[in-house]
């Protein structure tokens, strides 16, 4: 397993906010929801994204815009169009023109809203309320706005997501969450594969014939009692080779990286109130709940019991 796969196999979107927007120009929306991550795809037409800082950026059909929060941004048909609504926390929409001199945004059907059911622009928006620590390892490396050009894959995903947004069937929320995950991971891979992208060192190192397999082993088996020697033996190189090459490409030694990965996984698993500290400790390679608690507090500054997702006393 690599770090990108962790976005799908680790904690994933759960009840993410997904919406289809149908819009006729002029239109503009100021997004101030504080969400840590949003993925927006243009299904039809075009849009401009105006981040808190920086130039307005066009987004065309099939393009995927990744927006890293929590700072606000504006999405509009034209950079000069003033916002008509503000979307705040909890996706609460407040009109900026109560007198109604501009076309109102309103519900247009299942998971659909906008100012005209026949509008020429259709946006698909998915918002992650909390991407989790595993996902944050990639998200933190993104700029506030990253636009991934559309291709056959992104257009196919957009079409499938649009079709599912219009359906209501058993398990629909889970289907939409998974489609959003696939859209996000596809866009992240495309973005970080760009020569001008500032991909994390550990992401780029996955292509190395020595460090790549070592990273895959650490991600796939975090509970294994790894040493540099045992990891090198599994990869098929000398211990000295791995000890030298790993920090040169990743920026830290193998076991330091492993600790960070274990804590990231544990922090995400703490979101599940049905998992005991003992169970989480076993999954990520700690001998006891006490050892896990000490490691989490040392790295994050807070004990597992202080994690905001732990809604009830921890069972040991």
Protein Blocks (a to p, Z undefined) as FASTA:
>chain_A
ZZklmmmmmccdehiacdddddddddddddfehpabdcdddfbhcdddddfbdcddddde
hiacddddfbdcdddfbfklccfbdcdehhiacdfblnopaccdddebehiacjbfkbcb
dcdddddfbgojmlmmmmmmpcfbdcddddfklmmmmmmmmmmmmpccehklmmmmmmmm
mmmmmmmmmmmmpmkbccdfklmmmmpmklmmmmmmmmmmmmbccdfklmmmmnopafkl
mmmmmmmmnopafklmmmmmmmmmmmmmmmpmkbcfklmmmmnopabfklmmmmmmmmno
pafklpmklmbccdZZ
